[in-house]
Amino acid sequence: MSESNRQPDMNRRKLLGATAAGVTAATLAPGVILQTVSAARALDEPVTGDVRWGMLIDTAKCADGCSACVDACVSENNIPSFGRPTTDPVWIRKVKLRDTQTGKLTNMPMLCLHCEFPPCVDVCPTGASFRRADGIVLVDRHTCIGCRYCMMACPYKARSFIHEQIDNQTVAAPRGKGCVESCTLCVHRLDQGDISTACADACAKEGHEAILVGDLKDPSSAIAQRLKSYPSREIRADLELNTGVRYSNV
């Protein structure tokens, strides 16, 4: 893609990013009520671009047959199974890749990759899909009309449509029938000052420690140090989306 062709699209994305930042200044995240703790951002303090939350997944440490990350996400965000695998909402899934030459098996947890230039945001007709200033891509369920354009635009198949009525709602992760949803990078934790996610904690508890969460902009953070010291890659880097989730040993 030439620089001249890309520029209008980049300008539109910057405008959408600025809009999202304005929304988060008032709501922080759709439906999320923050608790007052010492490490949390103040309720009246807007999200800023001083940080960019991201994740690094070491596939060499991701154990075959382990579903701890998936199970933890389901529990944390109240994502029940309705017995319909083709339509049940999925925020994180395990994908297996086998090298046809060597036979090596690679396990890859796949989720929303929280792109800097998210296609889901570009195609959303209502602005329900937006990217916060700190890099987290979310869906505002109050303005989502369920058109599913974002699902078609996402190259990672990271979004789901809610077909069923959701009971036992949680304050941290409100969900609603007729809306699209995806991984929020456990925004309710990050906004409270807990730099972790349910999947990362569960993986560490199993002794694998394949998932690392942190501030990509902070050179002293563990994730920035790891990215600097070891090779990693984006999935579909050719799309130039600058994903916030990276993979190593792929």
C-alpha positions in Angstrom: 0.0 0.0 0.0 1.4 3.4 -1.0 1.9 6.2 1.5 -0.6 8.4 -0.4 -3.3 5.7 -0.4 -2.8 5.0 3.3 -2.9 8.6 4.5 -6.7 9.2 4.3 -7.3 5.9 6.2 -4.7 6.8 8.8 -6.4 10.2 9.3 -9.7 8.6 9.8 -8.3 6.2 12.3 -6.7 9.1 14.2 -10.1 10.8 14.3 -11.8 7.6 15.6 -9.0 7.3 18.2 -9.6 10.8 19.4 -13.4 10.1 19.6 -12.7 7.0 21.6 -10.5 8.9 24.0 -13.3 11.4 24.6 -15.7 8.6 25.3 -13.4 6.9 27.8 -12.8 10.2 29.6 -16.5 10.0 30.6 -17.1 6.3 30.9 -13.6 4.7 31.0 -15.2 1.5 29.6 -18.8 0.7 28.7 -20.6 -0.4 31.8 -17.5 -0.8 33.9 -17.7 0.6 37.4 -14.3 1.2 38.9 -13.4 0.5 42.5 -11.4 3.1 44.5 -8.1 1.6 45.3 -4.7 3.2 45.7 -3.2 2.0 42.5 -6.3 2.7 40.3 -6.8 5.7 38.1 -9.2 8.3 39.6 -12.8 8.0 38.4 -12.6 11.5 36.9 -9.2 10.9 35.3 -9.4 10.1 31.5 -7.5 7.3 29.8 -4.3 8.6 28.3 -1.9 7.5 25.6 1.0 7.5 28.1 0.6 3.7 28.3 -0.2 1.1 25.8 -1.4 -2.2 27.3 -0.3 -5.3 25.5 0.3 -9.0 25.8 3.2 -11.3 24.8 2.4 -15.0 24.4 5.3 -17.5 24.4 3.9 -20.5 22.4 6.8 -22.6 23.5 5.4 -22.5 27.1 1.8 -23.0 26.0 1.0 -26.6 26.9 -0.8 -28.9 24.6 -4.2 -30.0 26.1 -4.2 -27.2 28.7 -7.3 -25.0 28.7 -6.6 -23.0 31.8 -6.6 -19.6 30.0 -9.9 -20.4 28.2 -11.6 -21.6 31.4 -10.4 -18.6 33.4 -11.7 -16.2 30.7 -15.1 -17.9 30.8 -15.3 -17.7 34.6 -14.0 -14.1 34.8 -16.4 -12.7 32.2 -19.4 -15.0 32.7 -19.3 -16.6 29.2 -21.5 -19.7 29.5 -21.8 -22.4 26.9 -25.2 -22.9 25.3 -24.2 -26.2 23.6 -23.9 -24.6 20.2 -20.2 -24.6 19.3 -20.7 -22.8 16.0 -22.4 -19.8 17.6 -21.4 -19.8 21.3 -19.4 -16.6 22.2 -15.7 -17.2 22.5 -13.2 -14.6 23.8 -10.1 -16.8 23.7 -9.5 -20.1 21.9 -6.6 -22.4 21.5 -5.4 -22.9 17.9 -3.0 -25.8 16.9 -0.5 -25.4 14.1 1.6 -28.3 12.8 4.7 -27.8 10.7 4.2 -30.0 7.7 8.0 -30.4 7.3 9.0 -31.1 10.9 5.8 -32.2 12.4 6.3 -29.7 15.3 3.0 -28.8 17.0 2.5 -25.2 18.2 -0.3 -24.1 20.5 -1.5 -20.6 20.1 -4.1 -18.9 22.2 -6.0 -16.5 19.9 -8.0 -13.5 21.1 -8.6 -9.9 20.2 -5.1 -8.6 19.3 -6.0 -5.0 20.2 -4.7 -3.4 17.1 -3.4 0.1 16.8 -5.3 0.4 13.6 -8.3 -1.9 14.2 -10.4 -2.8 11.1 -13.4 -3.4 13.4 -13.4 0.3 14.4 -13.1 1.4 10.8 -16.2 -0.5 9.6 -18.5 0.2 12.7 -21.4 2.4 11.5 -22.3 3.6 15.0 -18.9 4.1 16.7 -19.8 1.3 19.1 -16.5 -0.4 18.3 -13.7 1.9 19.5 -10.1 1.9 20.6 -9.1 3.6 23.9 -6.1 5.9 24.1 -4.3 3.2 26.0 -4.7 0.7 23.2 -7.6 -1.4 24.4 -10.2 -2.1 21.8 -13.8 -2.4 23.2 -17.4 -2.5 22.2 -20.0 -0.1 23.6 -23.0 -2.3 24.1 -25.3 0.7 24.4 -24.7 1.7 20.7 -23.9 -1.7 19.1 -26.7 -2.5 16.7 -25.5 -6.1 16.1 -24.8 -5.6 12.4 -21.7 -7.8 12.7 -19.6 -5.7 10.2 -16.8 -5.8 12.7 -16.9 -9.6 12.8 -16.4 -9.7 9.1 -13.6 -7.1 9.2 -11.5 -8.8 11.9 -8.8 -10.9 10.3 -8.4 -12.9 13.5 -12.0 -14.1 13.9 -11.8 -12.6 17.4 -15.3 -11.4 17.8 -18.6 -13.2 18.7 -22.3 -12.3 18.4 -24.4 -13.0 21.5 -27.4 -15.1 20.3 -28.8 -16.0 23.8 -30.1 -14.1 26.8 -27.3 -13.7 29.3 -28.2 -14.3 33.0 -26.1 -13.6 36.1 -24.5 -10.5 34.7 -21.3 -9.2 36.3 -20.4 -5.6 36.9 -16.9 -6.1 35.5 -18.1 -7.6 32.2 -21.7 -6.6 31.3 -23.0 -8.5 28.2 -26.2 -8.4 26.2 -28.1 -10.4 23.6 -27.8 -8.9 20.1 -24.4 -7.4 20.6 -20.9 -8.2 19.4 -18.1 -8.8 21.9 -14.5 -9.9 22.3 -11.6 -10.0 24.7 -11.4 -6.7 26.7 -7.8 -7.5 28.0 -9.5 -7.6 31.4 -9.9 -3.8 31.3 -11.7 -3.9 34.6 -8.5 -5.1 36.2 -6.2 -2.8 34.5 -8.4 0.2 35.4 -8.1 -0.8 39.0 -4.3 -0.9 38.8 -4.0 -4.7 38.6 -1.6 -5.3 35.7 -2.8 -8.8 34.8 -5.5 -10.7 33.1 -7.5 -13.8 34.1 -5.9 -15.9 31.4 -2.3 -14.8 32.4 -3.0 -15.6 36.1 -4.4 -19.0 35.3 -1.5 -19.8 33.0 1.0 -18.9 35.7 -1.0 -20.9 38.3 -0.5 -24.0 36.1 3.2 -23.3 36.1 3.4 -22.4 32.4 3.8 -18.6 32.5 3.2 -18.4 28.8 1.3 -15.1 28.9 2.8 -11.8 29.9 0.8 -8.6 30.2 2.1 -5.0 30.6 2.8 -1.6 29.3 4.4 -1.7 25.8 5.5 1.9 26.1 7.4 1.5 29.4 10.9 0.4 28.6 11.4 -0.9 32.1 8.3 -3.1 32.0 8.8 -6.9 31.9 6.9 -7.1 28.6 9.0 -4.4 26.9 12.2 -6.0 28.2 11.2 -9.4 26.9 10.2 -7.9 23.5 13.6 -6.2 23.3 15.6 -9.3 24.2 13.8 -12.0 22.3 12.3 -12.2 18.8 8.5 -12.0 18.5 6.0 -11.5 15.7 2.6 -10.1 14.8 0.0 -12.4 13.3 -0.5 -11.1 9.7 2.0 -8.4 10.1 1.5 -7.7 6.4 -1.8 -6.0 7.3 0.1 -3.2 9.2 -2.3 -3.2 12.1 0.4 -3.0 14.8 -1.2 -5.5 17.1 -0.9 -5.1 20.9 -0.7 -8.9 21.3 2.5 -10.5 20.1 3.8 -14.1 19.9 7.2 -15.6 20.4 8.5 -19.0 19.3 6.0 -19.2 16.4 
